Amino acid sequence: MNRYALKLAPLLLALALPSLASAADYAVQPAGSKLGFSGNFQGQSFDGNFGQWTAAISYDPAKLAASKFDVEVDLASVKTGDKDRDGALPGSDFFNVAKFPKAHFVTTGFRQNGAQVIADGNLTLRGLTKPVSLTVVFKPAGTGASMDVTGTVKRLDFGVGTGDYADTSVIANDVKINAHLVLTAK
């Protein structure tokens, strides 16, 4: 290596370091953000949401390897707008919040699938941890962004609604996850 190349090497390394930096950290703004789901009961679809949850979001679509999500949900905060269903969901037949008060999703990685970004991770619900993949749509806006996350979870994989409630002709096994996050840069 010549003398000029040796002098340029530290400069080139310093210029390359920002590209190796981690993804941007975001704070979720409760106003405008929602963590929801949709299900089907006796042929009728219904929507619900969780009123209490936290999410640590580090995301950069150009640096998916450095991106990560860590979401914790207070299952007792579930609401669907139906008094009977809202009373049953926290109970032992469904979420069993007395024994398992929280659900937890943490990413294991992100991947590009055509034009879509997929967040692969592990969901822990009712003491069971299973892999779950979610589609992510990220839209930068000024110093923040919005993020929409969708996917499907099989409730019976996590023991939600077993026994008399395991009949998928009454309560569908597929539960669609839908979150809309309003983010500001930290």
Salt bridges, closest charged atoms under 4 A:
ASP70 OD1 - HIS104 NE2 2.56
ASP120 OD2 - ARG111 NE 2.66
ASP148 OD1 - HIS180 ND1 2.66
ASP174 OD1 - LYS154 NZ 2.48
